């Protein structure tokens, strides 16, 4: 009998970043200069002061062992204090806040805590593909709603209002990946009200919350601990802790109790050294704000460079690390992504990876270029000419 794998996993495509970044690594190994605007890995290291402070704790025995499943209490207390001080959100660190292995694991735990197989999950498209993979893995029904495209990506309110009744979960990424769109306070309030009235859980992915430039900083839990609102986030971008795989999840205690069962089964607990490092990072006032200013500077340079390119239409990014730019009709964007690497040394992600609405688009990350490569990368981007290109 031939070996077969599960239909559940076979129907899911390999993450598109995998092949692009593999090519980037091979080209760099051959001494090619490649400007990666593909994967959103910050160009900066974690805070030096925090790393040095963490090193002093490496001799302590608990540094190398499991933490409690939801994370070290001292780290949760420190994070709850930071969230309260900076955002005005009051959380009980013992029952309403968990540390996780990144936002991706927090999303899976949240999803499995509130949805049963066959339940319908609403996402806005272009979507973050890892969310969709998790929905498919969990045997949930994906209901993807195309956003309206203009000079930015906008919420299709009439379609959303028709789809939310009967749905079990809505997923909201704010600021957006891959779109870079940031919501206004009135938009967030409208979504919270719509989902609440229809007994639909709302999972807010705020991985890029610290990089919100023109959108609202409003979060519904600033006023009320809405039981149907679950929030997930990450420290991969803000403190550049991507290798430590550290994120967070906050919400109603009854939901987090169920999410913890998933966490214990899949990862047991987040990285203990990562949590100790995070505690040190949280003591640094202004560090992330300075990095955010540098990301916004890159955003503005990217907008300017793309305005000089031929055949790439900028879509306004109000936050996050990305823009999802439009490309000429009739060009295969997977082939176009290869063309940009080969001719212009720029690596991007084809928009099809983010759903049908992403076709004829490329995702550019401006939040990953180091200082020394920033100006050369923008010069290369400004020189792009797709006029009459056939791929």
C-alpha positions as CSV (number, residue, x, y, z in Angstrom):
1,X,0.0,0.0,0.0
2,X,1.5,3.3,-1.0
3,X,2.3,5.9,1.7
4,X,-0.2,8.7,1.8
5,X,-0.5,11.9,3.8
6,X,-3.7,13.4,5.2
7,X,-6.0,15.3,2.8
8,X,-6.3,18.0,5.4
9,X,-2.6,18.9,5.1
10,X,-2.2,18.1,1.4
11,X,-4.8,20.7,0.4
12,X,-2.8,23.5,2.0
13,X,-0.1,25.2,0.0
14,X,3.5,25.5,1.3
15,X,4.0,29.0,2.8
16,X,5.1,31.2,-0.1
17,X,7.8,32.9,2.0
18,X,9.6,29.6,2.1
19,X,10.6,29.4,-1.6
20,X,11.3,33.1,-1.9
21,X,13.6,33.3,1.2
22,X,15.3,30.0,0.1
23,X,16.2,31.8,-3.2
24,X,17.4,34.9,-1.4
25,X,19.7,32.8,0.9
26,X,21.2,30.9,-2.1
27,X,21.8,34.1,-4.0
28,X,23.5,35.8,-1.0
29,X,25.6,32.7,-0.5
30,X,26.9,33.2,-4.1
31,X,27.7,36.8,-3.1
32,X,24.8,38.4,-4.9
33,X,23.5,41.6,-3.4
34,X,19.8,41.1,-2.7
35,X,17.5,43.5,-1.0
36,X,14.9,41.4,0.8
37,X,11.5,43.2,1.0
38,X,9.8,39.9,1.5
39,X,9.8,38.5,5.0
40,X,9.2,41.1,7.8
41,X,12.2,40.4,9.9
42,X,13.3,43.7,11.5
43,X,16.8,44.9,10.6
44,X,17.6,45.8,14.2
45,X,18.7,43.6,17.1
46,X,16.9,43.2,20.4
47,X,17.8,46.0,22.9
48,X,21.5,45.5,23.9
49,X,20.8,46.5,27.5
50,X,18.1,43.9,27.9
51,X,20.3,41.2,26.4
52,X,23.2,42.0,28.7
53,X,20.8,42.0,31.7
54,X,19.4,38.6,30.7
55,X,22.9,37.1,30.5
56,X,23.4,37.8,34.2
57,X,20.5,35.4,34.9
58,X,21.8,32.5,32.8
59,X,23.4,30.9,35.9
60,X,20.0,30.6,37.7
61,X,18.5,27.2,37.5
62,X,15.0,28.3,36.4
63,X,16.5,30.0,33.3
64,X,16.8,26.6,31.6
65,X,13.5,24.9,32.7
66,X,9.8,25.0,31.8
67,X,7.9,28.0,32.9
68,X,4.3,27.7,34.0
69,X,2.2,27.0,31.0
70,X,0.8,30.6,30.7
71,X,4.2,32.1,31.3
72,X,6.2,33.3,34.2
73,X,4.0,35.3,36.6
74,X,6.6,38.0,36.9
75,X,6.7,38.5,33.1
76,X,2.9,38.5,32.9
77,X,2.8,41.1,35.7
78,X,5.4,43.3,33.9
79,X,3.5,43.0,30.6
80,X,0.1,43.8,32.2
81,X,1.6,46.9,33.8
82,X,3.1,48.0,30.5
83,X,-0.2,47.5,28.7
84,X,-2.0,49.4,31.5
85,X,0.4,52.3,31.4
86,X,0.7,52.7,27.7
87,X,-2.8,51.7,26.5
88,X,-5.1,52.1,29.5
89,X,-6.2,48.4,29.4
90,X,-6.5,46.8,32.8
91,X,-5.7,43.0,32.7
92,X,-5.5,40.4,35.5
93,X,-2.2,38.8,34.7
94,X,-3.2,35.6,36.5
95,X,-6.3,34.9,34.4
96,X,-6.7,37.2,31.4
97,X,-3.2,37.3,30.0
98,X,-1.0,34.5,28.6
99,X,2.4,34.5,27.0
100,X,2.6,32.3,23.9
101,X,5.1,31.0,21.3
102,X,4.4,34.0,19.1
103,X,1.2,35.3,17.7
104,X,0.7,32.3,15.4
105,X,0.4,29.9,18.3
106,X,-1.8,32.4,20.2
107,X,-4.1,32.4,17.1
108,X,-4.3,28.6,17.0
109,X,-5.0,28.4,20.7
110,X,-7.7,31.1,20.5
111,X,-9.4,29.5,17.5
112,X,-9.6,26.1,19.0
113,X,-10.8,27.5,22.3
114,X,-13.9,29.1,20.7
115,X,-14.7,27.2,17.5
116,X,-15.8,23.7,16.7
117,X,-15.2,21.8,13.4
118,X,-17.6,23.1,10.7
119,X,-18.0,26.5,12.3
120,X,-17.7,29.5,9.9
121,X,-14.8,31.9,10.3
122,X,-14.8,35.3,8.5
123,X,-11.6,36.9,7.3
124,X,-11.0,40.0,5.3
125,X,-9.1,39.4,2.1
126,X,-6.2,40.0,1.3
127,X,-5.7,37.9,4.4
128,X,-2.6,36.7,6.4
129,X,-2.1,33.2,5.0
130,X,-1.0,31.6,8.3
131,X,-4.4,32.5,9.7
132,X,-6.1,30.7,6.8
133,X,-3.8,27.7,7.2
134,X,-4.9,27.4,10.9
135,X,-8.5,27.7,9.9
136,X,-8.2,24.9,7.4
137,X,-6.1,22.7,9.7
138,X,-8.9,23.0,12.3
139,X,-11.6,21.8,9.9
140,X,-13.4,25.2,10.0
141,X,-15.3,26.8,7.2
142,X,-13.4,29.8,5.7
143,X,-15.5,32.7,4.6
144,X,-13.2,35.2,2.9
145,X,-14.6,38.7,2.2
146,X,-12.7,40.7,-0.4
147,X,-11.8,44.2,0.7
148,X,-12.4,47.3,-1.4
149,X,-9.3,48.5,-3.2
150,X,-8.8,52.2,-3.9
151,X,-5.7,54.2,-3.0
152,X,-5.8,52.0,0.2
153,X,-7.7,48.8,1.3
154,X,-11.1,49.5,2.8
155,X,-13.6,47.4,4.7
156,X,-16.6,46.2,2.6
157,X,-19.2,47.0,5.2
158,X,-22.3,45.8,3.3
159,X,-20.8,42.4,2.6
160,X,-19.5,42.2,6.2
161,X,-22.9,43.0,7.7
162,X,-24.4,40.1,5.7
163,X,-21.7,37.6,6.6
164,X,-21.3,38.1,10.3
165,X,-24.7,36.7,11.3
166,X,-24.3,33.0,11.8
167,X,-20.5,33.2,11.8
168,X,-18.6,31.9,14.9
169,X,-15.5,33.9,14.5
170,X,-14.2,37.0,12.7
171,X,-10.5,37.6,12.4
172,X,-9.2,41.2,12.2
173,X,-5.6,42.1,11.6
174,X,-4.8,45.7,12.6
175,X,-2.6,47.2,11.3
176,X,-3.0,44.9,8.3
177,X,-0.8,42.2,7.0
178,X,-0.4,42.3,4.0
179,X,-2.3,45.5,3.3
180,X,-0.8,48.0,5.8
181,X,-4.3,49.4,6.4
182,X,-5.0,50.8,9.9
183,X,-8.5,51.2,11.2
184,X,-10.1,54.3,12.7
185,X,-11.7,54.2,16.1
186,X,-15.2,54.4,14.5
187,X,-14.4,51.4,12.3
188,X,-13.1,49.3,15.3
189,X,-16.2,50.2,17.3
190,X,-18.5,49.3,14.5
191,X,-16.9,45.8,14.1
192,X,-17.0,45.2,17.9
193,X,-20.7,46.1,18.0
194,X,-21.5,44.0,14.9
195,X,-19.8,40.9,16.1
196,X,-21.1,41.3,19.7
197,X,-24.7,41.7,18.6
198,X,-24.4,38.5,16.5
199,X,-22.6,36.4,19.1
200,X,-19.6,36.2,16.9
201,X,-16.1,36.0,18.5
202,X,-13.7,38.6,17.4
203,X,-10.0,37.8,17.3
204,X,-7.8,40.9,16.9
205,X,-4.3,40.2,15.7
206,X,-2.2,43.2,16.7
207,X,1.2,42.0,15.8
208,X,2.0,45.4,14.4
209,X,0.3,47.4,17.1
210,X,3.5,49.3,18.0
211,X,3.8,50.4,14.3
212,X,0.5,52.2,13.9
213,X,1.3,55.5,12.3
214,X,-2.0,57.2,11.2
215,X,-4.7,54.8,12.4
216,X,-6.4,54.9,15.8
217,X,-4.7,53.5,18.9
218,X,-8.2,52.6,20.3
219,X,-8.8,49.1,21.6
220,X,-12.2,48.0,22.9
221,X,-10.8,46.8,26.2
222,X,-9.8,50.3,27.1
223,X,-13.4,50.7,28.1
224,X,-15.0,47.3,28.7
225,X,-13.6,43.8,28.9
226,X,-15.8,42.6,26.0
227,X,-16.0,38.8,26.5
228,X,-16.3,38.2,22.8
229,X,-13.1,40.0,21.9
230,X,-9.8,38.1,22.0
231,X,-6.5,39.9,21.3
232,X,-3.2,38.3,20.2
233,X,0.2,39.9,19.6
234,X,3.9,39.4,19.2
235,X,7.3,40.7,20.2
236,X,8.9,39.5,17.0
237,X,8.7,43.0,15.5
238,X,8.6,45.4,18.4
239,X,11.6,44.1,20.3
240,X,13.0,41.9,17.4
241,X,12.5,38.7,19.4
242,X,11.4,36.6,16.4
243,X,13.9,33.8,17.2
244,X,12.7,33.6,20.7
245,X,9.1,32.9,19.5
246,X,7.3,35.0,22.1
247,X,3.8,36.5,21.9
248,X,0.8,37.1,24.0
249,X,-2.9,36.5,24.2
250,X,-5.5,38.3,26.4
251,X,-9.2,37.9,26.8
252,X,-11.9,36.6,29.1
253,X,-10.6,34.1,31.7
254,X,-13.1,31.4,30.6
255,X,-11.6,31.5,27.1
256,X,-8.0,31.6,28.2
257,X,-8.7,28.6,30.4
258,X,-9.6,26.6,27.3
259,X,-6.8,28.1,25.2
260,X,-4.3,26.9,27.8
261,X,-5.2,23.3,27.1
262,X,-4.2,23.8,23.5
263,X,-1.0,25.5,24.5
264,X,0.0,22.7,26.9
265,X,-0.6,20.1,24.2
266,X,1.3,21.9,21.5
267,X,4.2,23.7,23.1
268,X,3.7,23.3,26.9
269,X,5.0,26.9,27.5
270,X,6.8,29.7,25.8
271,X,10.5,30.0,25.9
272,X,11.7,30.7,29.5
273,X,14.8,32.6,28.5
274,X,12.7,34.6,26.0
275,X,10.3,35.6,28.8
276,X,13.2,36.7,31.0
277,X,14.6,38.8,28.1
278,X,11.1,40.3,27.5
279,X,11.0,41.5,31.2
280,X,14.2,43.4,30.6
281,X,12.9,44.8,27.4
282,X,9.7,46.1,29.0
283,X,11.9,48.3,31.3
284,X,13.2,50.4,28.4
285,X,11.1,53.5,27.8
286,X,11.1,54.9,24.3
287,X,13.1,52.1,22.7
288,X,10.2,50.7,20.5
289,X,9.0,54.2,19.7
290,X,12.4,55.0,18.2
291,X,12.3,51.9,16.1
292,X,8.8,52.8,15.0
293,X,10.0,56.2,13.9
294,X,12.7,54.5,11.8
295,X,10.1,52.1,10.2
296,X,7.9,55.1,9.3
297,X,10.9,56.7,7.7
298,X,11.3,53.6,5.6
299,X,7.6,53.6,4.7
300,X,7.9,57.2,3.4
301,X,11.0,56.3,1.4
302,X,9.3,53.3,-0.1
303,X,6.3,55.4,-1.1
304,X,8.5,57.9,-2.8
305,X,10.6,55.3,-4.6
306,X,7.5,53.4,-5.8
307,X,6.1,56.6,-7.1
308,X,9.1,56.8,-9.5
309,X,8.8,53.2,-10.6
310,X,6.9,52.3,-13.8
311,X,4.1,49.7,-13.4
312,X,3.8,49.6,-9.6
313,X,0.8,51.4,-8.0
314,X,1.3,52.3,-4.3
315,X,-1.5,51.4,-1.9
316,X,-1.3,53.5,1.3
317,X,0.2,51.9,4.3
318,X,-0.9,53.5,7.6
319,X,0.9,51.0,9.8
320,X,2.8,47.8,10.0
321,X,5.7,46.8,7.7
322,X,4.0,46.4,4.4
323,X,2.2,47.7,1.3
324,X,0.4,45.5,-1.1
325,X,1.1,47.3,-4.5
326,X,-0.8,46.7,-7.7
327,X,1.0,45.5,-10.8
328,X,0.1,45.6,-14.5
329,X,-2.7,43.4,-15.8
330,X,-1.7,40.2,-17.5
331,X,1.5,39.6,-15.6
332,X,1.9,36.5,-13.5
333,X,3.1,37.9,-10.2
334,X,5.0,34.7,-9.2
335,X,7.0,35.2,-12.4
336,X,7.2,38.9,-11.7
337,X,8.6,38.3,-8.2
338,X,11.3,36.2,-9.8
339,X,11.9,39.0,-12.4
340,X,12.4,41.6,-9.6
341,X,14.9,39.4,-7.9
342,X,16.8,38.6,-11.0
343,X,16.9,42.1,-12.6
344,X,16.5,44.5,-9.7
345,X,17.8,42.4,-6.8
346,X,14.5,43.0,-4.9
347,X,12.7,40.2,-3.2
348,X,8.9,40.4,-2.7
349,X,6.0,38.1,-2.0
350,X,3.3,37.5,-4.8
351,X,-0.1,38.8,-3.8
352,X,-1.9,35.5,-4.6
353,X,-0.5,34.1,-1.4
354,X,-3.0,36.4,0.4
355,X,-6.1,35.2,-1.5
356,X,-7.8,35.9,-4.9
357,X,-8.0,39.6,-4.1
358,X,-4.2,39.7,-3.9
359,X,-3.8,38.7,-7.5
360,X,-2.0,41.3,-9.6
361,X,-0.3,42.6,-6.5
362,X,3.1,42.2,-4.7
363,X,3.7,42.6,-1.0
364,X,6.7,44.9,-0.2
365,X,8.1,45.0,3.3
366,X,9.8,48.3,4.0
367,X,10.4,47.3,7.7
368,X,13.3,45.0,7.2
369,X,16.0,47.0,5.3
370,X,19.2,47.7,7.2
371,X,20.6,51.2,7.2
372,X,23.4,50.3,4.8
373,X,21.1,48.8,2.2
374,X,18.2,51.2,2.5
375,X,19.2,53.8,0.0
376,X,20.5,51.3,-2.6
377,X,17.3,49.3,-2.2
378,X,15.1,52.4,-2.8
379,X,17.2,53.3,-5.8
380,X,16.6,49.9,-7.2
381,X,12.9,50.1,-6.5
382,X,12.7,53.5,-8.2
383,X,14.3,52.1,-11.3
384,X,11.8,49.3,-11.8
385,X,10.1,49.5,-15.2
386,X,7.4,47.0,-16.0
387,X,6.1,48.8,-19.1
388,X,5.4,46.2,-21.9
389,X,6.8,43.4,-19.7
390,X,5.5,40.0,-20.6
391,X,5.8,37.1,-18.2
